[in-house]
Amino acid sequence: MQYKIISQRSGNLAKWLVVALGFSIPISTTLDNVLLLLIFLLWLLGAEFRSKLTIIRNNPIAILALVIFGLYLLGLFYGDVNIKDAMESLADAAHFLLIPLLISLFKENRVQGHALWGFLTAMLLTLAFSYLIWLDLLPQNSIFKGTSVEPVVFKFRITHSIFMAFTAFLFALKARHVTQWQVRLLFATLSALAIHNVLFMVQGKTGYLVVLCLIVYFFINWLRWKGIIAAAAFIVSLSSVLYFTPSSVLNQRVTSAVHEFSEWNPEQASQTSVGFRLEFYKNSLQIICKNPLFGVGTGGFIKSYAQQVKGSNMDATVNPHNEYLMVAVQLGLMGITVLLYLFFTQWRLAIKLSDSFERATARGLVLMILSASMVSSTLIDHSEGLFYFWMSALVFAALNTSHDNREREK
């Protein structure tokens, strides 16, 4: 009897720590790690393993996450790989296990709702502090990372801009789905402030790409074919702002990126941000061409890239700044196919979620990770990867909830 009480309380506490994790992800890496450890321990103490395994077995997203982790395990047995690099890469890949683990904790609608608001509350704090820093109303201190020139708060610009772009998308969805005009106006205003933060305050090119993809999808999802016109009008308006405000951060960053792209020479070592990325992409693709099917093995990127640039004046890197290349180098076409199939399955199964807000949120998450992964190794970056796994569990746990509700209705 005592064990049953401990088990029940452990399970309940684990759910609320998962909610707390949503608040922690945009703010503190240290707190993330503490919460993850506690959640795992409580998940074990919570027992009801048959129920948890049933939830995981019935969820295609959870199964695919397990398959991807299995491929990383398989990748340990081939390739000329440094053991330390292999173990570090496997540790990064172990985060895929968070999807099945967290899905079994997100089975209640109220937990899903509280968790989403946990994340949004943290992002509201981030948005408020970012504007205060930008306006020079907050002195520089050890808590906040930014300045009035780069008003990031708890995270650096890539992470800040990705999270803020997705926050803008969520508030836009909420504005669309509420009926009270005052609340709708509030959410729309928050969305506009978050978009402004990404485009005109924080210098994150990854955020520009993500927010534009999400804005285009938002309009198309909302207005269907008319949404294409609305999205085009937004892009034209943004282009006009760029043209008429040459001193803006967005204009300078875009102009700089275009110039760096045009100046890149694949035969010479790069010295610019865009040039380095293109150099990483070119060399990574050459490694993939040499090991197309199964890659160089788990953790093999660092050593294989160093060998690829050996004898040249190009710098070795531990990160190609592209998640697709990172996976393809290690696991070949086998790995990248399964990863893309996971994203495709998430997009396809989103239609089975219970309401339009959940469906749009799920597909927005897929677009966020697809676009950000083009220019960042998102799944091995702590905050971006953890957010994707956490949010995937939150959104797609509703597949089980919807199924259970239908069963009860029968």
GIKABEL-V512321 format. One record per residue. N is the residue number from 1. RES is the residue in one small letter. SS is DSSP state (alpha for helix, beta for strand, coil for the rest). OMEGA is omega in radians with two decimals (NA if undefined). Layout:
BEGIN
n->N res->RES ss->SS omega->OMEGA
n->N res->RES ss->SS omega->OMEGA
END
This chain:
BEGIN
n->1 res->m ss->coil omega->3.14
n->2 res->q ss->alpha omega->3.13
n->3 res->y ss->alpha omega->-3.14
n->4 res->k ss->alpha omega->3.12
n->5 res->i ss->alpha omega->3.12
n->6 res->i ss->alpha omega->3.14
n->7 res->s ss->alpha omega->-3.12
n->8 res->q ss->alpha omega->-3.14
n->9 res->r ss->alpha omega->3.10
n->10 res->s ss->alpha omega->3.12
n->11 res->g ss->alpha omega->3.13
n->12 res->n ss->alpha omega->3.13
n->13 res->l ss->alpha omega->3.13
n->14 res->a ss->alpha omega->3.13
n->15 res->k ss->alpha omega->-3.10
n->16 res->w ss->alpha omega->3.04
n->17 res->l ss->alpha omega->3.04
n->18 res->v ss->alpha omega->3.04
n->19 res->v ss->alpha omega->3.13
n->20 res->a ss->alpha omega->3.12
n->21 res->l ss->alpha omega->3.10
n->22 res->g ss->alpha omega->3.09
n->23 res->f ss->alpha omega->-3.05
n->24 res->s ss->alpha omega->-3.00
n->25 res->i ss->alpha omega->3.13
n->26 res->p ss->coil omega->-2.96
n->27 res->i ss->coil omega->-2.94
n->28 res->s ss->coil omega->3.07
n->29 res->t ss->alpha omega->3.13
n->30 res->t ss->alpha omega->3.12
n->31 res->l ss->alpha omega->3.07
n->32 res->d ss->alpha omega->-3.06
n->33 res->n ss->alpha omega->3.09
n->34 res->v ss->alpha omega->-3.13
n->35 res->l ss->alpha omega->3.13
n->36 res->l ss->alpha omega->3.11
n->37 res->l ss->alpha omega->-3.14
n->38 res->l ss->alpha omega->3.14
n->39 res->i ss->alpha omega->-3.14
n->40 res->f ss->alpha omega->3.14
n->41 res->l ss->alpha omega->3.14
n->42 res->l ss->alpha omega->3.09
n->43 res->w ss->alpha omega->3.09
n->44 res->l ss->alpha omega->3.14
n->45 res->l ss->alpha omega->-3.07
n->46 res->g ss->coil omega->3.10
n->47 res->a ss->coil omega->-3.05
n->48 res->e ss->coil omega->-3.05
n->49 res->f ss->alpha omega->3.13
n->50 res->r ss->alpha omega->3.11
n->51 res->s ss->alpha omega->-3.14
n->52 res->k ss->alpha omega->-3.14
n->53 res->l ss->alpha omega->3.09
n->54 res->t ss->alpha omega->3.10
n->55 res->i ss->alpha omega->-3.12
n->56 res->i ss->alpha omega->-3.10
n->57 res->r ss->alpha omega->-3.10
n->58 res->n ss->coil omega->-3.10
n->59 res->n ss->coil omega->-3.08
n->60 res->p ss->alpha omega->-3.14
n->61 res->i ss->alpha omega->3.11
n->62 res->a ss->alpha omega->-3.14
n->63 res->i ss->alpha omega->3.14
n->64 res->l ss->alpha omega->3.08
n->65 res->a ss->alpha omega->3.10
n->66 res->l ss->alpha omega->3.12
n->67 res->v ss->alpha omega->-3.14
n->68 res->i ss->alpha omega->3.09
n->69 res->f ss->alpha omega->3.09
n->70 res->g ss->alpha omega->3.10
n->71 res->l ss->alpha omega->3.09
n->72 res->y ss->alpha omega->3.05
n->73 res->l ss->alpha omega->3.12
n->74 res->l ss->alpha omega->-3.12
n->75 res->g ss->alpha omega->3.08
n->76 res->l ss->alpha omega->-2.97
n->77 res->f ss->alpha omega->3.06
n->78 res->y ss->coil omega->-3.13
n->79 res->g ss->coil omega->3.11
n->80 res->d ss->coil omega->-2.96
n->81 res->v ss->coil omega->3.00
n->82 res->n ss->coil omega->-3.07
n->83 res->i ss->alpha omega->3.14
n->84 res->k ss->alpha omega->3.12
n->85 res->d ss->alpha omega->-3.14
n->86 res->a ss->alpha omega->-3.13
n->87 res->m ss->alpha omega->3.11
n->88 res->e ss->alpha omega->3.11
n->89 res->s ss->alpha omega->3.10
n->90 res->l ss->alpha omega->3.10
n->91 res->a ss->alpha omega->3.06
n->92 res->d ss->alpha omega->-3.13
n->93 res->a ss->alpha omega->-3.14
n->94 res->a ss->alpha omega->3.10
n->95 res->h ss->alpha omega->3.04
n->96 res->f ss->alpha omega->3.13
n->97 res->l ss->alpha omega->3.10
n->98 res->l ss->alpha omega->-3.12
n->99 res->i ss->alpha omega->3.11
n->100 res->p ss->alpha omega->-3.13
n->101 res->l ss->alpha omega->-3.08
n->102 res->l ss->alpha omega->3.10
n->103 res->i ss->alpha omega->-3.13
n->104 res->s ss->coil omega->3.10
n->105 res->l ss->coil omega->-3.12
n->106 res->f ss->coil omega->-3.02
n->107 res->k ss->coil omega->3.14
n->108 res->e ss->coil omega->-3.13
n->109 res->n ss->alpha omega->-3.09
n->110 res->r ss->alpha omega->3.09
n->111 res->v ss->alpha omega->3.10
n->112 res->q ss->alpha omega->-3.13
n->113 res->g ss->alpha omega->3.11
n->114 res->h ss->alpha omega->-3.12
n->115 res->a ss->alpha omega->3.13
n->116 res->l ss->alpha omega->3.12
n->117 res->w ss->alpha omega->3.02
n->118 res->g ss->alpha omega->3.10
n->119 res->f ss->alpha omega->-3.09
n->120 res->l ss->alpha omega->3.09
n->121 res->t ss->alpha omega->3.10
n->122 res->a ss->alpha omega->-3.13
n->123 res->m ss->alpha omega->3.04
n->124 res->l ss->alpha omega->3.06
n->125 res->l ss->alpha omega->3.13
n->126 res->t ss->alpha omega->-3.14
n->127 res->l ss->alpha omega->-3.12
n->128 res->a ss->alpha omega->-3.13
n->129 res->f ss->alpha omega->3.14
n->130 res->s ss->alpha omega->3.11
n->131 res->y ss->alpha omega->3.12
n->132 res->l ss->alpha omega->3.09
n->133 res->i ss->alpha omega->-3.12
n->134 res->w ss->alpha omega->-3.12
n->135 res->l ss->coil omega->-3.14
n->136 res->d ss->coil omega->3.12
n->137 res->l ss->coil omega->3.06
n->138 res->l ss->coil omega->3.10
n->139 res->p ss->coil omega->3.08
n->140 res->q ss->coil omega->-3.13
n->141 res->n ss->coil omega->-3.06
n->142 res->s ss->coil omega->-3.11
n->143 res->i ss->coil omega->-3.08
n->144 res->f ss->coil omega->-3.04
n->145 res->k ss->coil omega->-2.95
n->146 res->g ss->coil omega->3.04
n->147 res->t ss->coil omega->3.12
n->148 res->s ss->coil omega->3.10
n->149 res->v ss->coil omega->-3.13
n->150 res->e ss->coil omega->-2.98
n->151 res->p ss->coil omega->2.97
n->152 res->v ss->coil omega->-3.04
n->153 res->v ss->coil omega->-3.07
n->154 res->f ss->coil omega->-3.10
n->155 res->k ss->coil omega->3.08
n->156 res->f ss->coil omega->-2.83
n->157 res->r ss->alpha omega->-3.11
n->158 res->i ss->alpha omega->-3.14
n->159 res->t ss->alpha omega->3.13
n->160 res->h ss->alpha omega->-3.05
n->161 res->s ss->alpha omega->3.10
n->162 res->i ss->alpha omega->-3.14
n->163 res->f ss->alpha omega->-3.12
n->164 res->m ss->alpha omega->3.10
n->165 res->a ss->alpha omega->3.14
n->166 res->f ss->alpha omega->3.08
n->167 res->t ss->alpha omega->3.09
n->168 res->a ss->alpha omega->3.12
n->169 res->f ss->alpha omega->-3.14
n->170 res->l ss->alpha omega->3.12
n->171 res->f ss->alpha omega->3.07
n->172 res->a ss->alpha omega->3.08
n->173 res->l ss->alpha omega->-3.14
n->174 res->k ss->alpha omega->3.09
n->175 res->a ss->alpha omega->-3.13
n->176 res->r ss->alpha omega->-2.98
n->177 res->h ss->alpha omega->3.09
n->178 res->v ss->coil omega->-3.09
n->179 res->t ss->coil omega->-3.13
n->180 res->q ss->coil omega->-3.04
n->181 res->w ss->alpha omega->3.12
n->182 res->q ss->alpha omega->3.13
n->183 res->v ss->alpha omega->3.11
n->184 res->r ss->alpha omega->3.12
n->185 res->l ss->alpha omega->3.12
n->186 res->l ss->alpha omega->-3.13
n->187 res->f ss->alpha omega->3.13
n->188 res->a ss->alpha omega->3.11
n->189 res->t ss->alpha omega->3.11
n->190 res->l ss->alpha omega->3.11
n->191 res->s ss->alpha omega->-3.14
n->192 res->a ss->alpha omega->3.12
n->193 res->l ss->alpha omega->3.13
n->194 res->a ss->alpha omega->3.10
n->195 res->i ss->alpha omega->3.10
n->196 res->h ss->alpha omega->3.13
n->197 res->n ss->alpha omega->-3.13
n->198 res->v ss->alpha omega->-2.98
n->199 res->l ss->alpha omega->-2.97
n->200 res->f ss->alpha omega->-3.11
n->201 res->m ss->alpha omega->-3.07
n->202 res->v ss->coil omega->-3.02
n->203 res->q ss->coil omega->-3.12
n->204 res->g ss->coil omega->-3.11
n->205 res->k ss->alpha omega->3.07
n->206 res->t ss->alpha omega->3.11
n->207 res->g ss->alpha omega->3.10
n->208 res->y ss->alpha omega->-3.12
n->209 res->l ss->alpha omega->-3.11
n->210 res->v ss->alpha omega->-3.07
n->211 res->v ss->alpha omega->3.11
n->212 res->l ss->alpha omega->3.09
n->213 res->c ss->alpha omega->-3.10
n->214 res->l ss->alpha omega->3.11
n->215 res->i ss->alpha omega->3.12
n->216 res->v ss->alpha omega->3.12
n->217 res->y ss->alpha omega->-3.14
n->218 res->f ss->alpha omega->-3.11
n->219 res->f ss->alpha omega->-3.14
n->220 res->i ss->alpha omega->3.10
n->221 res->n ss->alpha omega->-3.09
n->222 res->w ss->alpha omega->-2.98
n->223 res->l ss->alpha omega->-3.12
n->224 res->r ss->coil omega->-3.04
n->225 res->w ss->alpha omega->3.09
n->226 res->k ss->alpha omega->3.12
n->227 res->g ss->alpha omega->3.09
n->228 res->i ss->alpha omega->3.11
n->229 res->i ss->alpha omega->3.14
n->230 res->a ss->alpha omega->3.12
n->231 res->a ss->alpha omega->3.11
n->232 res->a ss->alpha omega->3.12
n->233 res->a ss->alpha omega->3.11
n->234 res->f ss->alpha omega->-3.12
n->235 res->i ss->alpha omega->3.09
n->236 res->v ss->alpha omega->3.11
n->237 res->s ss->alpha omega->3.13
n->238 res->l ss->alpha omega->3.11
n->239 res->s ss->alpha omega->3.11
n->240 res->s ss->alpha omega->3.10
n->241 res->v ss->alpha omega->3.11
n->242 res->l ss->alpha omega->-3.08
n->243 res->y ss->alpha omega->-3.04
n->244 res->f ss->alpha omega->3.09
n->245 res->t ss->coil omega->-3.08
n->246 res->p ss->coil omega->-3.12
n->247 res->s ss->coil omega->-3.09
n->248 res->s ss->coil omega->3.12
n->249 res->v ss->alpha omega->-3.12
n->250 res->l ss->alpha omega->-3.14
n->251 res->n ss->alpha omega->-3.11
n->252 res->q ss->alpha omega->-3.12
n->253 res->r ss->alpha omega->-3.14
n->254 res->v ss->alpha omega->3.13
n->255 res->t ss->alpha omega->3.12
n->256 res->s ss->alpha omega->-3.13
n->257 res->a ss->alpha omega->3.13
n->258 res->v ss->alpha omega->3.14
n->259 res->h ss->alpha omega->-3.13
n->260 res->e ss->alpha omega->3.11
n->261 res->f ss->alpha omega->-3.10
n->262 res->s ss->alpha omega->-3.11
n->263 res->e ss->alpha omega->-3.04
n->264 res->w ss->coil omega->3.08
n->265 res->n ss->coil omega->-3.06
n->266 res->p ss->coil omega->-3.11
n->267 res->e ss->coil omega->-3.10
n->268 res->q ss->coil omega->3.09
n->269 res->a ss->coil omega->-3.08
n->270 res->s ss->coil omega->3.11
n->271 res->q ss->coil omega->-3.10
n->272 res->t ss->coil omega->-3.11
n->273 res->s ss->alpha omega->3.13
n->274 res->v ss->alpha omega->3.14
n->275 res->g ss->alpha omega->3.09
n->276 res->f ss->alpha omega->-3.13
n->277 res->r ss->alpha omega->3.14
n->278 res->l ss->alpha omega->3.08
n->279 res->e ss->alpha omega->3.10
n->280 res->f ss->alpha omega->-3.10
n->281 res->y ss->alpha omega->-3.11
n->282 res->k ss->alpha omega->-3.12
n->283 res->n ss->alpha omega->3.11
n->284 res->s ss->alpha omega->3.11
n->285 res->l ss->alpha omega->3.11
n->286 res->q ss->alpha omega->3.07
n->287 res->i ss->alpha omega->-3.13
n->288 res->i ss->alpha omega->3.14
n->289 res->c ss->alpha omega->3.12
n->290 res->k ss->alpha omega->-3.10
n->291 res->n ss->coil omega->-2.91
n->292 res->p ss->coil omega->-2.97
n->293 res->l ss->coil omega->-3.02
n->294 res->f ss->coil omega->3.10
n->295 res->g ss->coil omega->-3.07
n->296 res->v ss->coil omega->3.11
n->297 res->g ss->coil omega->-3.13
n->298 res->t ss->coil omega->-3.13
n->299 res->g ss->coil omega->-3.05
n->300 res->g ss->coil omega->-3.06
n->301 res->f ss->alpha omega->-3.02
n->302 res->i ss->alpha omega->-3.09
n->303 res->k ss->alpha omega->-3.11
n->304 res->s ss->alpha omega->3.13
n->305 res->y ss->alpha omega->3.10
n->306 res->a ss->alpha omega->3.11
n->307 res->q ss->alpha omega->-3.12
n->308 res->q ss->alpha omega->-3.07
n->309 res->v ss->alpha omega->-3.13
n->310 res->k ss->coil omega->3.14
n->311 res->g ss->coil omega->3.07
n->312 res->s ss->coil omega->3.08
n->313 res->n ss->coil omega->3.11
n->314 res->m ss->coil omega->-3.14
n->315 res->d ss->coil omega->3.01
n->316 res->a ss->coil omega->3.13
n->317 res->t ss->coil omega->3.07
n->318 res->v ss->coil omega->-2.99
n->319 res->n ss->coil omega->-3.12
n->320 res->p ss->coil omega->-3.09
n->321 res->h ss->coil omega->3.07
n->322 res->n ss->coil omega->-3.04
n->323 res->e ss->alpha omega->-3.12
n->324 res->y ss->alpha omega->3.11
n->325 res->l ss->alpha omega->3.12
n->326 res->m ss->alpha omega->3.13
n->327 res->v ss->alpha omega->-3.07
n->328 res->a ss->alpha omega->3.09
n->329 res->v ss->alpha omega->-3.07
n->330 res->q ss->alpha omega->-3.00
n->331 res->l ss->alpha omega->3.08
n->332 res->g ss->alpha omega->3.14
n->333 res->l ss->alpha omega->3.09
n->334 res->m ss->alpha omega->-3.08
n->335 res->g ss->alpha omega->-3.09
n->336 res->i ss->alpha omega->3.10
n->337 res->t ss->alpha omega->-3.14
n->338 res->v ss->alpha omega->3.11
n->339 res->l ss->alpha omega->3.13
n->340 res->l ss->alpha omega->3.09
n->341 res->y ss->alpha omega->3.05
n->342 res->l ss->alpha omega->3.13
n->343 res->f ss->alpha omega->3.12
n->344 res->f ss->alpha omega->-3.14
n->345 res->t ss->alpha omega->3.08
n->346 res->q ss->alpha omega->3.12
n->347 res->w ss->alpha omega->-3.08
n->348 res->r ss->alpha omega->-3.08
n->349 res->l ss->alpha omega->3.12
n->350 res->a ss->alpha omega->-3.12
n->351 res->i ss->alpha omega->-3.12
n->352 res->k ss->alpha omega->3.12
n->353 res->l ss->coil omega->-2.85
n->354 res->s ss->coil omega->-3.13
n->355 res->d ss->coil omega->-3.01
n->356 res->s ss->alpha omega->3.11
n->357 res->f ss->alpha omega->3.12
n->358 res->e ss->alpha omega->-3.12
n->359 res->r ss->alpha omega->-3.14
n->360 res->a ss->alpha omega->3.11
n->361 res->t ss->alpha omega->-3.13
n->362 res->a ss->alpha omega->-3.13
n->363 res->r ss->alpha omega->3.04
n->364 res->g ss->alpha omega->3.10
n->365 res->l ss->alpha omega->3.13
n->366 res->v ss->alpha omega->3.13
n->367 res->l ss->alpha omega->3.11
n->368 res->m ss->alpha omega->-3.07
n->369 res->i ss->alpha omega->3.10
n->370 res->l ss->alpha omega->-3.08
n->371 res->s ss->alpha omega->-3.13
n->372 res->a ss->alpha omega->-3.10
n->373 res->s ss->coil omega->3.09
n->374 res->m ss->coil omega->-3.04
n->375 res->v ss->coil omega->3.11
n->376 res->s ss->coil omega->3.02
n->377 res->s ss->coil omega->-2.92
n->378 res->t ss->coil omega->-3.00
n->379 res->l ss->coil omega->3.05
n->380 res->i ss->coil omega->3.01
n->381 res->d ss->coil omega->-2.96
n->382 res->h ss->alpha omega->-2.98
n->383 res->s ss->alpha omega->-3.12
n->384 res->e ss->alpha omega->-3.14
n->385 res->g ss->alpha omega->-3.13
n->386 res->l ss->alpha omega->3.13
n->387 res->f ss->alpha omega->3.13
n->388 res->y ss->alpha omega->-3.12
n->389 res->f ss->alpha omega->3.13
n->390 res->w ss->alpha omega->-3.10
n->391 res->m ss->alpha omega->3.08
n->392 res->s ss->alpha omega->3.11
n->393 res->a ss->alpha omega->-3.13
n->394 res->l ss->alpha omega->-3.05
n->395 res->v ss->alpha omega->-3.00
n->396 res->f ss->alpha omega->2.91
n->397 res->a ss->coil omega->3.12
n->398 res->a ss->alpha omega->3.03
n->399 res->l ss->alpha omega->3.09
n->400 res->n ss->alpha omega->-3.13
n->401 res->t ss->alpha omega->3.13
n->402 res->s ss->alpha omega->3.13
n->403 res->h ss->alpha omega->-3.13
n->404 res->d ss->alpha omega->3.13
n->405 res->n ss->alpha omega->3.11
n->406 res->r ss->alpha omega->3.13
n->407 res->e ss->alpha omega->3.13
n->408 res->r ss->alpha omega->3.14
n->409 res->e ss->alpha omega->3.10
n->410 res->k ss->coil omega->NA
END
